Amino acid sequence: MVGLFSRMVVGMTIRMPRWFVSWVSRRYVAGPELKDAVKVMHRLSKEGACFTIDVLGEEITSMDEATFFLEEYKRVITAISDNKFDANLSIKPTAFGLLLDSEKGMDNIESLVSMANEHDMFVRLDMEDHRVTDDTIQVMLDMHDKGLKNVGVVLQGRLFRTLEDIRYIADKIGPNADYRICKGIYLEPSEISHTERQPIIEATSACIDAMLDSGAYVGIASHDHPVVNHTLKALESRGMGPSTDDPRDNSGAVRKQKGPGYEFQMLLGVRGPMRRKLSNQGHRTRVYIPYGEMWYEYSIRRLQENPTIGTQVAKAFLMPWTNRP
Ligand code: FDA
């Protein structure tokens, strides 16, 4: 249940002047332009991080907007390639028009994934709310069918269906599966999803185990100590870790710009000390870097969808020792 305090923070934030929201969100969003994301990648490369880039946007209403995202992401590929960054892309299939014109949307995604493939670059399909879970998984499977294996999905630990999805995807593409697993940011209904903190942690941990056991590549996207600690134990019990090749019999080929079967992923500006500690221990750590002109609309929409983010941001702001960038 979302607390009163969280709702108050959201209520206050949406009444704040734009400059104030910009000032607070500076930490979580690289800036309005691609050059801002490039600057952040230069800075964080020195901390041993690799990256995934997200062009911010709202749900689109015309295919012209889909074309904008396609062209902007193509610029991102070129910038990553020109700067030789250790980085890949995170895209939202709906931003490419999947819900407006599924055929054209698929063409757009294929065009981007093909270009990324030519640059040996991976494309992650971010997962939006439960209305598009099936479609997003299907997009990934269709790309694999077309021979484009540089694509993987995000699955959300809080959804009841996720263990079944892992089995389904393992049946279809075996060790070519490449996941990001997270708790899931959308507050989904209790009929289809865990809604309390502890069950969400346990369900997410169970998904991490199932993914590791399936031989897939696993990006663990969490800043939460119980999830990260569970992962470290799960890796150790499978003989996996930073100083050894992936020992799993059922894992796929070694992947370019990837860790030994797994990596940790964190959001820009969140729990930097935890990320740096993992990185110093030798684990591959990836920072999710959002940028774009739509930073304001995006930030406000995410807050409204999940008011607990407002509490986390307010806590980081008022009690900085709990969450340094
Ligand atoms: P938890 O919410 O308990 O956070 C632990 C601590 O981390 C908090 O107490 C706070 O200090 C800090 N923190 C976490 N999130 C913060 C934030 N936004 N701002 C400030 N502080 C924060 N979800 C989804 O549905 N689809 C997706 O595609 C993705 N993609 C994705 C990529 C990456 C790299 C990450 C790290 C996360 C996602 N998520 C996501 C979001 C994810 O599902 C989840 O909502 C958040 O990561 C928060 O969950 P934690 O496991 O970090 O725990």
Residues whose N, C-alpha, C, O or C-beta is under 5 A from the ligand:
A	BS01	FDA	D126 M127 V154 C182 K183 G184 I185 Y186 A221 S222 H223 D224 Q265 M266 L267 V270 Y288 I309 Q312 V313 T322 N323
